[in-house]
Amino acid sequence: EIYGGDHTNCLQLYFGHLETVCEGKFRNGHFKGVGLIVAKLFNIISPDVVYFGQKDLQQVAVINKLIKDLSFNILLRRVPTVREPDGLALSSRNLRIASEDRPGAVKFYRALLTAKDLLIQGATVRKIRQEAEKLFENDPVNRLEYLELVDFESFAEIGEYKGQPSLAFCIAGYTRNIRLIDNILIKE
């Protein structure tokens, strides 16, 4: 109903750099669909304030760009990630993780915590990536797809930490065939 019948020829939005890094790099076209449906909902509902979860941090950046570029008079609020007791970011996908695989899925969050600690201690981003890769080496269940340090507003990839205020590590990977994403802000 939202698309109004045949949506094969509908308007397409382009989010520039946001479509070429992290999730954009691995999920081609995903943000075009997100942006279109969210723009339609904004137009129909006309909200004053919208809330998007930090767990999907790149999506927050996409929605922020959408609001600014299309001049929506909407205030965007980023809501902190809710975590399960073991640290895994709350997601409906977690229900699909087999109980025996669950402890390994927490590796993604542990990798983020380690990355943040190492960065603050002065490690290079390259060294941090190497350490993350070691964590997943020889793991038949969990596979790292990416770990990136980005400016969480522009999603520009950051090669060196100089105390910048809006940085986050973003991670994605698989626990068997279930794709997990997460992130951690460097300064909260």
C-alpha distance (Angstrom), angle and dihedral (degrees) to the residues before:
residue distance angle dihedral
E1 . . .
I2 3.80 . .
Y3 3.80 92.4 .
G4 3.80 93.3 45.0
G5 3.80 105.3 -131.5
D6 3.78 119.7 -53.1
H7 3.80 107.1 31.2
T8 3.79 97.7 172.1
N9 3.80 91.0 100.6
C10 3.79 99.7 37.7
L11 3.78 127.4 131.4
Q12 3.80 116.0 -73.1
L13 3.76 124.3 -148.4
Y14 3.78 123.1 -150.4
F15 3.80 120.9 -152.0
G16 3.79 97.9 -170.0
H17 3.79 116.1 -148.2
L18 3.82 91.6 8.3
E19 3.80 88.5 70.9
T20 3.81 93.9 55.9
V21 3.81 103.6 52.4
C22 3.81 136.2 62.7
E23 3.81 108.3 -25.8
G24 3.80 92.5 7.1
K25 3.79 90.3 57.1
F26 3.79 94.1 50.5
R27 3.83 100.5 34.0
N28 3.79 104.6 47.4
G29 3.81 112.1 -157.0
H30 3.80 94.7 5.4
F31 3.80 95.3 118.3
K32 3.80 92.5 46.8
G33 3.81 88.5 61.6
V34 3.79 93.8 42.3
G35 3.79 91.7 48.7
L36 3.80 94.6 48.6
I37 3.79 96.3 48.9
V38 3.80 93.1 43.5
A39 3.83 91.6 48.7
K40 3.81 89.2 51.4
L41 3.81 91.0 49.5
F42 3.81 91.8 47.7
N43 3.80 89.4 50.9
I44 3.81 93.4 48.6
I45 3.81 98.1 41.6
S46 3.84 101.5 30.9
P47 3.81 95.2 -153.4
D48 3.80 122.5 -167.4
V49 3.80 94.0 -151.1
V50 3.81 131.7 20.1
Y51 3.79 128.6 -166.6
F52 3.78 123.2 -149.0
G53 3.78 125.6 177.4
Q54 3.79 122.2 -111.9
K55 3.80 89.9 -136.1
D56 3.81 86.1 79.6
L57 3.80 92.5 44.5
Q58 3.79 96.4 161.0
Q59 3.80 89.6 51.3
V60 3.81 87.7 54.8
A61 3.81 88.4 55.1
V62 3.82 90.1 48.8
I63 3.81 92.2 50.5
N64 3.80 90.5 46.7
K65 3.83 89.7 53.5
L66 3.80 90.2 46.5
I67 3.81 91.4 52.6
K68 3.80 93.3 47.5
D69 3.80 99.2 40.9
L70 3.81 95.0 45.6
S71 3.83 92.6 40.8
F72 3.79 95.8 -123.7
N73 3.80 109.5 174.3
I74 3.79 91.8 -132.9
L75 3.78 132.9 126.6
L76 3.81 112.8 -136.4
R77 3.79 117.9 -149.1
R78 3.80 121.2 -167.5
V79 3.80 111.1 -144.1
P80 3.83 117.7 -150.6
T81 3.78 117.5 -108.9
V82 3.78 114.6 -93.4
R83 3.79 112.0 -137.3
E84 3.76 134.3 -158.2
P85 3.83 115.8 -121.4
D86 3.83 90.8 -93.3
G87 3.83 91.3 53.5
L88 3.80 98.7 -104.0
A89 3.81 110.5 141.2
L90 3.80 109.5 -106.9
S91 3.81 110.5 -104.5
S92 3.79 137.6 147.3
R93 3.81 86.0 -120.9
N94 3.80 89.8 68.5
L95 3.81 88.8 72.7
R96 3.80 88.2 64.7
I97 3.83 93.3 56.6
A98 3.80 111.3 101.9
S99 3.80 112.6 -119.6
E100 3.81 91.5 -117.9
D101 3.83 89.9 53.8
R102 3.79 95.8 47.2
P103 3.85 98.0 88.8
G104 3.80 90.4 53.6
A105 3.81 92.7 49.7
V106 3.80 88.2 64.3
K107 3.83 87.1 67.6
F108 3.80 88.6 86.1
Y109 3.80 92.4 60.9
R110 3.82 91.9 41.9
A111 3.81 88.8 52.0
L112 3.83 89.2 53.9
L113 3.81 92.6 49.5
T114 3.80 90.8 48.4
A115 3.81 91.8 46.4
K116 3.79 91.8 52.3
D117 3.81 92.5 47.9
L118 3.79 92.7 47.7
L119 3.81 92.0 47.8
I120 3.80 92.3 51.6
Q121 3.82 88.9 48.3
G122 3.80 89.3 56.1
A123 3.80 104.1 -98.6
T124 3.79 117.8 150.8
V125 3.78 120.3 -111.4
R126 3.80 88.6 -116.5
K127 3.82 91.5 55.3
I128 3.80 90.8 46.7
R129 3.81 91.0 53.1
Q130 3.80 89.9 50.0
E131 3.81 90.2 52.7
A132 3.81 91.0 49.5
E133 3.80 90.9 49.6
K134 3.82 89.4 52.4
L135 3.80 90.0 54.0
F136 3.82 90.1 59.3
E137 3.82 97.3 37.7
N138 3.79 114.6 123.4
D139 3.81 91.1 3.7
P140 3.81 107.4 139.1
V141 3.83 93.0 -166.9
N142 3.82 107.0 39.0
R143 3.79 124.2 53.0
L144 3.79 127.1 -176.1
E145 3.80 114.6 -135.9
Y146 3.81 99.2 178.2
L147 3.78 144.7 -20.9
E148 3.81 113.8 -164.7
L149 3.78 135.3 173.9
V150 3.80 107.4 -141.4
D151 3.76 142.2 167.9
F152 3.79 96.4 -108.6
E153 3.80 94.1 -144.6
S154 3.81 99.1 51.4
F155 3.82 98.9 16.0
A156 3.78 89.5 -133.0
E157 3.79 107.1 160.5
I158 3.78 112.2 -113.8
G159 3.77 119.6 -143.8
E160 3.78 98.5 -177.2
Y161 3.80 133.8 29.8
K162 3.79 114.8 -129.3
G163 3.79 99.4 161.5
Q164 3.82 93.9 -82.0
P165 3.82 110.7 176.1
S166 3.82 104.0 -135.4
L167 3.79 105.7 47.9
A168 3.78 131.3 132.9
F169 3.75 138.1 174.0
C170 3.81 111.0 -128.6
I171 3.78 121.9 -162.7
A172 3.78 136.4 -175.1
G173 3.73 134.9 176.1
Y174 3.75 146.7 126.0
T175 3.76 136.6 -83.8
R176 3.79 96.8 -160.7
N177 3.83 101.2 -50.6
I178 3.81 96.9 -23.2
R179 3.80 113.4 103.6
L180 3.78 115.0 -142.0
I181 3.80 129.1 -169.8
D182 3.77 129.8 -172.8
N183 3.78 141.5 153.6
I184 3.77 142.7 -166.4
L185 3.77 128.6 -149.1
I186 3.79 115.3 -128.9
K187 3.81 94.2 -146.2
E188 3.78 117.5 25.1
